[in-house]
């Protein structure tokens, strides 16, 4: 069949064949096959050893840029490659540039307390969680924190300790707000005016007008006492705050320090900030205040209920990593 095909092509060439067909005939005569040999492309810029070196130094210094890794490779081996080549080599080894997960620092004591708390509450029923008022403060800024930092990591490893960036405080001007969420309900959003939130302000602006009212409304509607969840911020632990809660017979939930990932309201802040930064984003503090108040009322209660229902999954995730950072 191969000889007959060559004869056919030869006849076809007599009536005006292409140069490609001529090449096929020549290849068939020389090799007995019409398959094309693989072309010799551009030689690879790095060796296998240099590829391994790039992978090793990227894992040791995950925040290094491709340009820095290219420079390190040149210093170590004398091989000069572009940052694009560096990125391609790292992609081949499963490393990609991604933004790091930003979490609060955790000590061994923090992890131990978080683990104990989750083990204590993992078997709570939704009827029990329905009595908890999750509260928190959050700061919103016109100039958000820079997100230009990237690290090299493998897919699915966002919350490995080596890929987490721990940040304790965020700078910049903006607005401090407070709110509380509960199954099938929420408090109004309170915007703090200028100044630091102290224990006195927390008692005067939050506990008196919101928490006390919520307690009476909840008791009248459900017939049960709700549980106040607030974190361990200094204003929340002031003596006058403890005295007020005791006088009002308001039960406070023991809460592990440095555990925003366990508090479902943190994701509500994310949704609120995302809605406020939609087109057009606020340009002044007053525009931001108006946007926050409007968007708070527009947040769907179904989303809030879903986040509160996730508390059991949060506990299980924290237990699985023995009190370390979780994906929440």
N, C-alpha and C positions, 0 to 999 in steps of 0.2 A: 504493500500500500504506500509505503514511503517513496519508492521509486516512481510509481505511477503519479504521485502528487508532484514530484519534481518535474516530470515530463509535462504535466499539465501547466505548471507554472511557467516552464520554458516556452510552451506554445503561447501562453498568455503574454509573455514578455515580448514575443515577436510582434504582437499587435499593440504594443504600448504599455508595458508594465511599469510599476513604481520602483524607486530605488530601494524601498524597504523589501520588496519581493526579491530584488537582486541580492540583497544581503542575506535573505533566508536561503536562497539557492547556494550561495557561497558557503554559508555555515553548514548546510547539509552536506556539501561535497567534502568539507574539511573534517567535520566531526561525526557525520552520519546522523545528526540530530538538528532540528530546527529551533530548539530552545535557545534563548539568548543567555549569554553568560552574565552574571551579576556585574554591574558597573562598579568601578573603583571610585568611591566618593571621597570627600574631604577627610583626611586623616583625623582621628580623634585627638582632641587637644590635651587630654589628661590620660594618665595611665590608671590601671585598676588600683594601684597603691595610692595614688594621689586622690582618687575618688574616695577611698576609705578614710584618708586623712581629713578631707573636707567634712565627711559625715561625723567623724569623731570630734573635731573642734566645734562643729555646729551644735552637737549635743552637749558639749562642755560649756559653751557660751551661747545659749539659745537666743539671746538678744542681739547677737552680732548681725550686722547687715551683710548682704552679699558682697558689697564692696570690701568690707573689712576681711571677710573670709578669703576673697581673692588676693588681697594684700598679704594675708598670713601664709597662703599657699606659695606665693612668690618668694617670701622671705625664707620659707622652709625648704623649698625644692628648686627655686629658680624658674618655675613654670608660670608664665603670665597668661591668665585667662580673664575674660570679661565677667561681670556680675551676672549676666544672662546665662553664661555657661555654668557658673556656680549654682544658680538656681536649678538648672536642668539636672545637674549631677545630684543635688539634694533631693529633688523630686523622684529620681530613680531609686533612692534609698528610703523613700517613704516620708521625707521631711518636707513640710510646706510652711510658708510664712502665714501665721495667724495671730490675731490679737490675743493677748493672754487673759485668762480669767482674773478679775480683780476681786480680792477678798480681804477681809480684815485679818490681821495676824492672830494666830492661835498658839498658845503655850500648851505644854503637856497637861497642865491643870485645866485649862479651857476644854481640851479634848476629853478629859476624863469626866468632867461635869456634864458636858454635852451628851456623852454616851450614856451616863446614868439617867439623865432626864429623859432621853428618848426611850430607854428601856422601860422607864416607869410609865410613860404615856402612850406607848405603841399600841396597847390594847384598849384604849379609850374608844367608846362608841361615838357615833356622830351625834347622838343625843347629848353626850357630855360636852363635845366640842361646840355644840350649838349654843352653849351658855357662856362661851368665852368671847369677850370683846378685845380683839387684837388692835393695839394702838401703837403709834410710832410718830416721830418727827422726821421730816426730810427737808433737805435744802435743795432749792432749784436755782440755777444760775443762768444768766444770759450768756455767759462765756463758759461753755461746758469744758470739762477736763480734756486734755489732748488725748486723742486715740490714734496717734500716729505710730505708736510703738508696736512692733511685731516680734514674734519669737518663732523659732523653728520647732515644729512638733509634728507628731504623727496624727493621722485622723483618729478621733475617738479618745484622745488623751488630754482633753482640755483641762480637766481638774486633777491631773496628777500633780503632786507637790512641786515637781520641777517646772511645771508650766503655769503655776499660779503666781500672780503678782500681788503681794500683800501691801495694802495701803491703809493707813490709819485715819488720816484726816484729808479733807479736800478744801482747798483754798478758793478764793474768789468771792465776789459779792453776789447777792441774790436774795431770795426770800426763804424764810423758815416757816414750814407749815406743820400742822398736827391734824390727825384724823383717827377714827376708829372704825373697824368693820366687824360685823357679826353676821351670822347666817341669816339671810333674808333682811338685812338692814345695814345701815351705816350712820355715822354721825355727820354733822356738817363739817366742812373743811375750814379749819381755823388758820388764818394767816397772822403770824406774829409781826408786829411792827418793829421798828428799829430797837436794837438792844439785845443783850444776852438773855437767854431763857434761864431763869433762876427757879429755885424752889417756890418762891413767893409768886412769881408769874405763872408757874405751872399750876399752883393751887388756885390762883385768882382767875386765870383765863381758860383753864381746861377743866379742872376737877369740879369747880362750883357750877359753871354753866352747862357742861356737857356730860361728864361722868355721873354726877348726881342725878341729872335728869334722865339719863339713859337707864340708870338703876331703877328709878321709879316706873318708867315706861315699861321696861322689861318685866318687872315684877307684876305690874298690873295686867299686862297682856298674856304672860305665860304662867305667872304664879310662882316663878323661881327667881332666885338671886343669881345674877350673872357674875362671872369671874373677870376681873380686870387683868389683862396682860399688858404690862409695860416693861421696857428693858431696864438695864441697870445704869442708865444715865444718872449723873449726879443730881439733877433737879428732882428726879423721880424718887430718890432715896433720902430726901431732906426730912428732918424730924417733923416739921409741920405737915408734910404730906402723909407720913405714917399716922399722925394723930387724926388727920381728917378722915382717912379711910377707915380707921378704927371707930371713930365716932359715927360714921355713916353705915357701919357694918358692911363694908364693901370688901369682899375677899380678893386678895391679890394672888396671881399665879406666880409660883417660883419660876424664874426664867434664867436659863444659863447665859452667862455673859458672852458677848461676841458671837451672837447666833442670829444674824439677820436672815440667813438662809432658811431658818426654821419658821420665820414669821411671814405668813402669806401676804401681809400688807406691803411687803417690799416689792412684790410684783405689781401691786396696784400703783405704787409710785412710778414704776417703769411705764405702765400704760398711760398714766396721767401725763408724765413728761413727754412721751411720744406724741400724744394727741396735741399737747400745747405747742410742740415744735413743728407741727404740720403747717402747711402753707396757709397764710404767711406767718412765720414765727414771730413771737413778741420781740420788740426792739427796746422797750423801756420797762422799768420795774412795774409801773402802773399797768402797762399792757399785759405783763406776765401775771400780775395779781388777778386781773379780770379774766384772763384765759384759764388760770388754774381753777377759779371758782366756778366758771361755766362748765369746764370739762369735767370737774368732779361730779356735778349733778348728772352729766350725760353718760358716765360710766355704767355699763350694763350690770345689773345685780347678779345676773347669771354668771358672769365672769368672776365676781367676788365670791359667790357661793362655791364655784368650782375650785378656786384657790384655797378656800377654807377646807374643802373636802380633801385637799391634797396633803393635809397635815400628817395623816397616817403614813403616806408614802415618804414624806420628808423624814419622819422618824426612822423608817426602815432604811432609807439611804444613808442616814447618819450612822446608824448601827453597823451597816455593812462596811463603812470605812473607819470604824472605831473612833467616832467623834471628830474626824477630820472634815475638810471642806466637802460640801455636796454640790451637785449640779443645780440646786435650786437658788 
